[in-house]
Amino acid sequence: NYDLSEGHHVMTFNWLNPEPDKHIDIISCVAYGSRTLEDIYIRDPYILPVEEEGLYYMYCTSPIRHNDRNYGGVAAYTSRDLKTWEGPVRVFEVPEDNFLTGQVWAPEVHEHNGKYYLFGSCKAEGKCRGTQIFVCDTPNGHYTPLTEEPVTPRDWECLDGTLYVENGQPYIVSLKTESGVEKAGEPIPFNLPSLGKD
């Protein structure tokens, strides 16, 4: 499907993929110009306010293709008022040699101790989907792996990982899929040098 709005000089294409395991399920591309949320088609957006920049960042899945293979990626739109948005700009590409290389599900970005952490759930053939953490000094990328593998258990099918901090201790909370049923997993504490206690 596509929608062309000449009055706003915006062309929006929205692709729905019937085979999400083989290709990307939703992509939104805009030719140029500012747009409202009605012009943007994404799933599982995550909005991060960055007060010092006076901006909101809205992150979404944005895959790439290398050497006839699909790899995960994340893009971001920016806004000053949550009404009009600029972008998208690619902020992350899953490295080709990453443990999990597939589409990034429901990416989230969290600021913690002066750095920005992207939580993304990825999958690869023959491996369970898990949430991995990527890091950057700025909210607009480019993010690099903080961990070599997912921080969720390797034998769990997990998605939608998010950061939760209690008394300075960071946790990851995610959904765990068992027999096709999604349920909240137990919070998993982790201590990493740049994401440790305050």
C-alpha positions as CSV (number, residue, x, y, z in Angstrom):
1,N,0.0,0.0,0.0
2,Y,1.1,3.6,-0.5
3,D,-0.3,6.9,0.3
4,L,0.7,10.1,-1.6
5,S,-0.2,13.5,0.0
6,E,0.9,16.1,-2.5
7,G,-0.3,19.0,-0.3
8,H,2.3,18.1,2.3
9,H,4.9,16.9,-0.2
10,V,5.0,13.6,1.6
11,M,5.0,10.2,0.0
12,T,4.6,7.3,2.5
13,F,5.1,3.7,1.6
14,N,4.0,0.9,4.0
15,W,5.0,-2.7,3.2
16,L,3.4,-5.6,5.0
17,N,5.3,-8.8,4.5
18,P,3.3,-12.1,4.3
19,E,6.5,-14.1,5.3
20,P,7.9,-12.3,8.3
21,D,10.4,-15.1,9.1
22,K,12.1,-14.6,5.7
23,H,11.9,-10.8,5.4
24,I,11.0,-7.7,7.2
25,D,7.3,-7.3,8.2
26,I,6.8,-3.5,8.3
27,I,8.9,-0.7,6.9
28,S,8.0,2.9,6.7
29,C,9.7,5.3,4.3
30,V,9.0,8.9,3.7
31,A,10.3,10.8,0.7
32,Y,10.9,14.1,2.4
33,G,9.4,16.8,4.7
34,S,8.1,16.9,8.2
35,R,5.2,14.6,9.0
36,T,2.7,13.8,11.7
37,L,2.0,10.4,13.3
38,E,-0.7,9.8,10.7
39,D,2.1,9.7,8.1
40,I,4.2,7.1,10.0
41,Y,3.6,3.4,9.9
42,I,5.6,1.4,12.5
43,R,5.0,-1.2,15.2
44,D,6.2,-1.2,18.8
45,P,7.5,2.4,18.8
46,Y,9.5,3.6,21.8
47,I,9.8,7.3,22.7
48,L,12.7,8.7,24.7
49,P,12.7,12.3,25.9
50,V,16.1,13.9,25.8
51,E,15.7,17.1,27.9
52,E,19.1,18.6,27.1
53,E,18.4,18.5,23.4
54,G,14.8,19.5,23.7
55,L,13.9,16.5,21.6
56,Y,11.9,13.3,21.7
57,Y,13.3,10.3,19.9
58,M,11.0,7.7,18.5
59,Y,12.7,4.4,17.8
60,C,11.5,1.7,15.5
61,T,12.6,-1.5,13.6
62,S,14.4,-0.6,10.4
63,P,16.1,-3.7,8.8
64,I,18.9,-3.8,6.2
65,R,19.9,-6.2,3.6
66,H,23.6,-7.3,3.0
67,N,24.8,-10.1,0.7
68,D,21.3,-11.4,0.1
69,R,20.5,-11.7,3.8
70,N,18.3,-9.6,6.1
71,Y,19.9,-8.1,9.2
72,G,18.3,-6.2,12.0
73,G,18.5,-2.4,12.3
74,V,16.9,0.5,14.2
75,A,15.9,3.9,13.0
76,A,14.7,7.0,14.9
77,Y,12.4,10.0,14.3
78,T,12.8,13.2,16.3
79,S,10.2,15.8,17.4
80,R,10.1,18.8,19.6
81,D,6.4,18.6,20.3
82,L,5.3,15.0,19.8
83,K,3.2,16.2,16.9
84,T,5.6,16.9,14.0
85,W,8.4,14.4,13.3
86,E,11.6,14.5,11.3
87,G,13.4,11.4,10.0
88,P,13.8,8.6,10.1
89,V,17.6,8.3,10.5
90,R,19.3,4.9,11.0
91,V,20.9,4.7,14.4
92,F,21.9,1.0,14.5
93,E,22.7,-1.9,12.3
94,V,23.2,-5.4,13.7
95,P,26.8,-6.4,13.0
96,E,27.0,-9.3,10.4
97,D,29.1,-11.3,12.9
98,N,26.7,-10.8,15.8
99,F,25.5,-13.8,17.8
100,L,21.9,-13.0,16.7
101,T,21.5,-11.2,13.3
102,G,17.8,-11.1,12.6
103,Q,15.2,-8.4,12.8
104,V,15.3,-6.3,16.0
105,W,11.9,-6.6,17.8
106,A,10.5,-3.7,19.8
107,P,13.7,-1.7,20.3
108,E,13.9,0.5,23.3
109,V,16.6,3.1,24.3
110,H,17.3,4.0,27.9
111,E,19.6,6.6,29.4
112,H,21.6,5.3,32.4
113,N,24.7,6.9,34.0
114,G,25.3,9.2,31.0
115,K,25.1,6.6,28.3
116,Y,22.4,5.3,26.1
117,Y,21.5,1.6,26.0
118,L,19.5,0.0,23.2
119,F,17.6,-3.1,24.2
120,G,16.7,-5.2,21.2
121,S,15.3,-8.7,20.8
122,C,16.9,-10.6,17.9
123,K,16.7,-14.0,16.4
124,A,18.9,-16.2,14.1
125,E,18.3,-19.5,12.5
126,G,18.7,-22.4,15.0
127,K,18.9,-20.0,18.0
128,C,16.3,-18.8,20.4
129,R,15.3,-15.1,20.2
130,G,16.8,-13.1,23.0
131,T,17.4,-9.5,24.1
132,Q,20.8,-8.1,23.6
133,I,22.1,-4.7,24.8
134,F,23.9,-2.1,22.7
135,V,25.5,1.1,23.8
136,C,26.2,4.6,22.5
137,D,27.3,8.0,24.0
138,T,24.4,9.8,22.2
139,P,20.8,8.9,21.6
140,N,21.2,9.1,17.8
141,G,23.7,6.3,17.4
142,H,25.6,4.5,16.2
143,Y,25.1,1.8,18.8
144,T,27.6,-1.0,19.3
145,P,27.2,-4.3,21.2
146,L,27.7,-4.0,24.9
147,T,27.3,-7.8,25.3
148,E,28.5,-10.5,22.9
149,E,25.3,-12.4,23.4
150,P,21.8,-11.8,24.7
151,V,21.5,-11.2,28.4
152,T,18.3,-13.3,28.5
153,P,18.9,-17.0,29.0
154,R,20.1,-18.7,25.8
155,D,17.4,-21.5,26.0
156,W,14.5,-19.1,26.4
157,E,12.5,-17.6,23.5
158,C,12.4,-13.9,24.8
159,L,11.2,-10.6,23.4
160,D,10.4,-7.1,24.4
161,G,13.2,-6.7,26.9
162,T,13.2,-3.5,28.9
163,L,15.4,-1.9,31.6
164,Y,14.3,-1.6,35.2
165,V,16.5,-0.1,37.9
166,E,15.8,-0.5,41.6
167,N,18.1,0.8,44.3
168,G,20.8,1.3,41.7
169,Q,20.6,-2.3,40.5
170,P,19.7,-2.7,36.8
171,Y,17.4,-5.5,35.8
172,I,16.2,-6.7,32.4
173,V,12.5,-7.7,32.3
174,S,11.2,-9.5,29.2
175,L,8.5,-11.7,27.9
176,K,9.2,-15.4,27.7
177,T,7.3,-17.6,25.1
178,E,6.4,-21.1,26.1
179,S,4.3,-23.3,23.8
180,G,3.2,-20.2,21.9
181,V,2.1,-18.4,25.1
182,E,3.8,-15.2,26.1
183,K,4.2,-14.4,29.8
184,A,6.4,-12.1,31.8
185,G,9.8,-13.6,32.7
186,E,11.4,-13.2,36.1
187,P,13.5,-10.0,36.3
188,I,17.2,-10.8,35.6
189,P,19.8,-8.7,37.4
190,F,23.0,-7.9,35.7
191,N,26.2,-6.1,36.7
192,L,28.2,-4.9,33.8
193,P,31.1,-2.3,34.2
194,S,29.2,0.5,32.4
195,L,25.7,-0.5,33.5
196,G,26.4,-1.3,37.1
197,K,25.1,0.2,40.3
198,D,24.9,4.0,40.7
